[in-house]
Amino acid sequence: MAYPPAGSDRILLDLKLGKQAPGYKAVQKALNRFIAELTYPNTSIF
């Protein structure tokens, strides 16, 4: 698994979503995809 973007870690901390939370992986995946879409808006990287 690739290292998540630096911003996602800060956002997850702001949400107070601990790594043991049931939805952590789903939120992390969605957040990383959202950041990727903002970073590369005209290319599909998925």
Backbone hydrogen bonds, N-H to C=O, Kabsch-Sander energy under -0.5 kcal/mol:
donor,donor_aa,acceptor,acceptor_aa,energy
8,S,5,P,-1.0
9,D,5,P,-0.9
10,R,6,A,-1.2
11,I,7,G,-2.2
12,L,8,S,-2.8
13,L,9,D,-2.0
14,D,10,R,-2.3
15,L,11,I,-2.0
16,K,13,L,-1.2
17,L,12,L,-2.1
18,G,16,K,-0.9
21,A,18,G,-1.9
24,Y,21,A,-1.6
27,V,23,G,-2.7
28,Q,24,Y,-2.8
29,K,25,K,-2.4
30,A,26,A,-2.4
31,L,27,V,-2.7
32,N,28,Q,-2.6
33,R,29,K,-2.1
34,F,30,A,-2.4
35,I,31,L,-2.5
36,A,32,N,-2.2
37,E,33,R,-2.5
38,L,34,F,-1.9
39,T,35,I,-2.2
40,Y,36,A,-3.0
43,T,40,Y,-1.2
45,I,43,T,-0.8
